[in-house]
Amino acid sequence: MLRPKVVVPLCLTNCIAFMAGSNITLKQLSSILGVSISTISKALNDSHEISDSTKKRIVELAKLHNYQPNKIAVGLKSGKTNTIAVVIPSVQNSFFARALYGIESMISDTNFNIIVCLTKESHAKEVETFNMLSNGVVDGFIVAVCEETQNLQNYDHFNNVMDNGKTVVMFDRVIDSVDCGKVTTNDFTALSEATQKLINSDRKQIILLSTIHKLNVGVKRAQGYVKAMETAGLTPVLLESDDKQAGVVMADYLRSNPVDAIMALDTDASLAALKAVKSSGKQIPNDIAVIGYVSERMAHNLTPELTTINQHSYTIGNSAAKMMVEALRTKSKEIKQVVVSSTLSVRDST
């Protein structure tokens, strides 16, 4: 099969090293064509400064040798990469997986790309990610702040990248003292209203179980529960544990204390609460009602089906991506905040 001919002013010796289909650099194209790198770059970007005949020769040769622009190098030169970093603690958590889907769905309709980075709740990993990507690799960061960063209260890496002109949008896990765009949910109000619903159904001994008490979202949810209980003249009881001991903590409490409802603040707490109640011989919801946080899919597959507070994680992620793209396109410095309201999905556990 004959190769297509490309008419260019070049020496045969310059072509020997390059076969059709192989990658090639701007410098190598410049050597073959006998024109400057600047001329080639302008031609590939369809600049009016370059004649149509020269453009055609350059484009054909670039295509023949499968030229691919180095986006990082272009970004370093132009100061814009059209790439956004999404920094999240985990993809195993259904909330973050769904939020990531919302981000990707929005970004896929734009000329931006995303890089997904996992911190695994490590402050050091989060800092390393921001430092590594802020040097011309990405234009901005969409981030859910990891647990260790919140515990250490060390937010220098966020402020440093913003001082260097990068855009930061936080979602779900946000830091109030960092001046950046934020997308959150109404955690305080959602828990207060859900607790009030239990109170209205004549539940008086309502216990809160949490494995996220060290996270700001966990704190706000607990505050909403406490507010509703105290307003009703009831005594709040907060059981806080790590994810591995939550079931033991709940079971121990049930053995020696009256309980007629449980508010579980996260997936681990929700599953632990259901298991502990069943092991105690109590019936759900006749003896003890349970409201928790799990994905909609999981809620339908539990027995009984779990009443949940739905955070609309897809919408949260999608909103964060919209905020980021708008900020990058308009170069706006306006600090925006969006609150996505959670809703209560009532099922068999209440």
MIDREN-120650 format. One line per 4 residues: number of its first residue (from 0); their letters; for each residue x, y, z of C-alpha. Coordinates in steps of 0.001 Angstrom, whole numbers. Last residue first. Layout:
residues N
NUM = a = X Y Z | ... $
***
This chain:
residues 350
349 = tsdr = -40459 4445 60058 | -38264 1624 58756 | -40718 904 55916 | -39907 3895 53719 $
345 = vslt = -39998 7711 53851 | -37536 9540 51593 | -36661 12767 53428 | -35197 15519 51257 $
341 = ssvv = -31870 17331 51314 | -31729 20915 50048 | -28872 21877 47729 | -27202 25023 49087 $
337 = vqki = -25125 27079 46657 | -22402 29537 47667 | -20645 31928 45337 | -17446 33907 45867 $
333 = eksk = -17125 36384 42976 | -13643 36393 41451 | -14995 35928 37918 | -12671 34767 35178 $
329 = trla = -15825 34418 33044 | -14917 31010 31626 | -13077 29756 34697 | -15769 30893 37146 $
325 = evmm = -18560 29464 34976 | -16755 26136 34671 | -16212 25909 38443 | -19785 26809 39414 $
321 = kaas = -21174 24356 36883 | -18900 21605 38241 | -20009 22287 41822 | -23658 22214 40742 $
317 = ngit = -23208 18832 39034 | -21530 17415 42117 | -24321 18630 44411 | -26992 17477 41958 $
313 = yshq = -25502 13978 41823 | -25245 13962 45635 | -28962 14536 46115 | -28586 14508 49923 $
309 = nitt = -31406 12012 50500 | -32266 11593 54173 | -33332 7990 54404 | -36169 5709 55503 $
305 = lept = -34728 2207 55210 | -36460 -681 53490 | -37048 -3332 56138 | -35045 -5247 55209 $
301 = lnha = -32472 -3435 53066 | -32484 -3537 49280 | -34480 -340 48741 | -32117 1639 50968 $
297 = mres = -29093 332 49070 | -30332 1760 45787 | -31249 5086 47378 | -27771 5382 48830 $
293 = vygi = -27476 5319 52597 | -28074 7889 55342 | -30404 6947 58156 | -33824 7017 59808 $
289 = vaid = -34775 4146 62129 | -37970 3512 64087 | -37824 1259 67158 | -40607 -893 68589 $
285 = npiq = -43068 -985 65688 | -40509 173 63066 | -38567 -2125 63155 | -39112 -4887 65727 $
281 = kgss = -36927 -5469 68770 | -35115 -8777 69304 | -31868 -7060 70256 | -30107 -8531 67232 $
277 = kvak = -32592 -6793 64906 | -31975 -3449 66624 | -28200 -3871 66451 | -28239 -4805 62756 $
273 = laal = -30357 -1826 61768 | -28229 560 63822 | -24945 -766 62407 | -26219 -373 58847 $
269 = sadt = -27208 3236 59493 | -24037 4085 61413 | -21853 2822 58569 | -23924 4711 55983 $
265 = dlam = -23984 8024 57824 | -25879 10040 60443 | -28096 7395 62021 | -31151 8825 63831 $
261 = iadv = -32579 6060 66021 | -36087 5737 67442 | -37939 4109 70374 | -35048 3569 72768 $
257 = pnsr = -35113 2512 76432 | -31648 1875 77880 | -29699 -1154 79151 | -29352 -3583 76264 $
253 = lyda = -29969 -922 73607 | -26857 1002 74659 | -24598 -2011 74327 | -26056 -2816 70890 $
249 = mvvg = -25431 729 69640 | -21817 814 70831 | -21148 -2676 69424 | -22624 -1758 66038 $
245 = aqkd = -20624 1475 65858 | -17325 -249 66701 | -15875 -667 63200 | -17104 2675 61804 $
241 = dsel = -15608 4729 64621 | -17928 5767 67420 | -20265 8498 68629 | -23531 7908 70511 $
237 = lvpt = -25359 11190 71058 | -28346 11253 73424 | -30640 14294 73284 | -33026 14827 76214 $
233 = lgat = -36507 15970 75216 | -38183 19337 75833 | -39389 19579 72232 | -36999 22465 71523 $
229 = emak = -34243 20391 73131 | -34842 17463 70799 | -35089 19579 67655 | -31921 21534 68470 $
225 = vygq = -29975 18380 69357 | -30855 16765 66004 | -29827 19841 64032 | -26567 20094 65991 $
221 = arkv = -25806 16444 65218 | -26231 17112 61512 | -23941 20145 61711 | -21234 18188 63537 $
217 = gvnl = -21413 15308 61073 | -21038 17683 58141 | -18036 19273 59859 | -16333 15890 60157 $
213 = khit = -15088 14460 63458 | -18593 13192 64391 | -18658 11059 61241 | -19281 7653 62864 $
209 = slli = -22654 8726 64222 | -25606 7304 66181 | -28327 9657 67485 | -30916 8300 69919 $
205 = iqkr = -34619 9221 70047 | -36481 8411 73237 | -39627 10439 72577 | -41238 8957 69480 $
201 = dsni = -44865 10120 69305 | -45089 10398 65502 | -44529 14151 65861 | -41216 13433 67601 $
197 = lkqt = -40097 11287 64676 | -40976 14079 62233 | -39159 16549 64460 | -36004 14434 64153 $
193 = aesl = -36288 14548 60363 | -36833 18324 60447 | -33820 18986 62681 | -31687 16593 60687 $
189 = atfd = -32499 18283 57366 | -32171 21771 58862 | -28647 21185 60162 | -27477 19327 57055 $
185 = nttv = -28778 21853 54528 | -26553 20688 51674 | -23356 22276 50421 | -21812 23746 47297 $
181 = kgcd = -18989 26203 47972 | -17002 28757 45976 | -13904 30019 47763 | -12951 32117 50768 $
177 = vsdi = -11624 29510 53217 | -12950 30128 56753 | -16131 28102 56195 | -14244 24952 55216 $
173 = vrdf = -16350 22621 53069 | -17199 18934 53111 | -20232 18796 50804 | -18537 20634 47932 $
169 = mvvt = -15541 22959 47690 | -14769 25038 44603 | -11228 26334 44118 | -9992 28512 41250 $
165 = kgnd = -6256 28856 40694 | -4582 32277 40528 | -1453 31607 42582 | -3078 33048 45728 $
161 = mvnn = -5844 30506 45118 | -3272 27706 45099 | -1783 28932 48383 | -5147 29437 50112 $
157 = fhdy = -6157 25819 49555 | -2736 24459 50551 | -2705 26551 53733 | -5845 24901 55123 $
153 = nqln = -4512 23290 58289 | -7397 22677 60663 | -5687 19460 61779 | -9032 17669 62222 $
149 = qtee = -10467 19114 59017 | -7347 18181 57066 | -7520 14674 58523 | -11128 14214 57439 $
145 = cvav = -10589 15122 53784 | -12018 18247 52156 | -14364 17582 49256 | -12635 19329 46368 $
141 = ifgd = -13210 20801 42913 | -9845 22265 41939 | -8907 24717 39205 | -6907 25493 36089 $
137 = vvgn = -4904 22269 36085 | -1346 21227 35206 | 319 24659 35386 | 1970 24244 38773 $
133 = slmn = -1198 23664 40808 | -1261 19936 40119 | 1650 18808 42290 | 1032 21190 45173 $
129 = ftev = -2671 20392 45345 | -2085 16636 45208 | 709 16758 47805 | -1512 18738 50179 $
125 = ekah = -4337 16204 49834 | -1959 13280 50302 | -487 14854 53436 | -3968 15553 54828 $
121 = sekt = -5001 11927 54331 | -8719 10997 54152 | -7993 8526 51319 | -6910 11561 49238 $
117 = lcvi = -8196 10349 45882 | -7505 12307 42672 | -9716 12562 39589 | -8379 14580 36635 $
113 = infn = -11056 16349 34614 | -11292 17720 31085 | -12853 20975 29868 | -14306 21720 26441 $
109 = tdsi = -17828 21395 27825 | -20645 18822 27722 | -18497 16189 29426 | -17959 18597 32351 $
105 = msei = -21614 18373 33414 | -21843 14596 33353 | -18408 14285 34941 | -19384 16405 37952 $
101 = gyla = -22673 14554 38486 | -20898 11205 38193 | -18360 12414 40746 | -21233 13277 43102 $
97 = raff = -22577 9721 42701 | -19215 8172 43543 | -18749 10675 46374 | -22064 9750 48003 $
93 = snqv = -21602 6022 47347 | -18345 5937 49316 | -16061 3586 47411 | -14894 6508 45272 $
89 = spiv = -12874 7982 48119 | -11598 11158 49799 | -12231 13485 46848 | -10100 15811 44715 $
85 = vait = -11535 16648 41296 | -8831 18423 39289 | -9963 20572 36366 | -8315 20756 32942 $
81 = ntkg = -8837 23486 30347 | -5037 23979 30507 | -4680 27748 30832 | -1531 29734 31691 $
77 = sklg = -637 29937 28011 | 2922 28594 28220 | 2432 26178 31104 | -851 25035 29565 $
73 = vaik = 737 24337 26208 | 3429 22294 27948 | 789 20390 29900 | -1285 19835 26787 $
69 = npqy = 1606 18393 24795 | 92 18552 21315 | -367 15236 19504 | 1273 14734 16100 $
65 = nhlk = 216 11471 14481 | 3009 11466 11884 | 666 11698 8894 | -1569 14204 10721 $
61 = alev = 1336 16527 11437 | 2467 16185 7809 | -980 17055 6491 | -1393 19987 8908 $
57 = irkk = 1995 21465 7966 | 1481 21215 4208 | -2068 22606 4411 | -1053 25495 6659 $
53 = tsds = 1725 26420 4222 | -734 26504 1319 | -3290 28488 3329 | -764 31176 4239 $
49 = iehs = 77 31727 7909 | -796 34944 9778 | -4505 34032 9726 | -3749 31460 12424 $
45 = dnla = -5347 28037 12022 | -4063 26714 15360 | -1952 24086 13562 | -550 26862 11357 $
41 = ksit = 303 29051 14335 | 2149 26207 16036 | 4022 25349 12852 | 5080 28955 12326 $
37 = sisv = 6214 29268 15959 | 8257 26073 15669 | 10119 27719 12809 | 10217 26361 9279 $
33 = glis = 12499 23818 7596 | 9709 21302 7208 | 11523 18303 8657 | 13316 20202 11414 $
29 = slqk = 10178 22098 12437 | 8199 18859 12562 | 10880 17439 14858 | 10694 20474 17143 $
25 = ltin = 6900 20303 17204 | 7138 16688 18329 | 6296 13436 16567 | 4351 10318 17376 $
21 = sgam = 4488 7370 14959 | 1612 6570 12559 | 3630 7127 9394 | 7316 6476 9985 $
17 = faic = 9787 9040 11232 | 13522 8459 11562 | 14221 8614 7844 | 12422 11883 7270 $
13 = ntlc = 15230 14375 7875 | 17502 12541 5456 | 15036 13146 2637 | 15550 16906 2883 $
9 = lpvv = 12522 19157 3167 | 10364 21649 1277 | 6977 19988 1647 | 4642 18098 -683 $
5 = vkpr = 3139 15232 1263 | 2586 12035 -704 | 191 9444 619 | 1891 6139 1452 $
1 = lm = 1468 3353 -1075 | 0 0 0 $
***
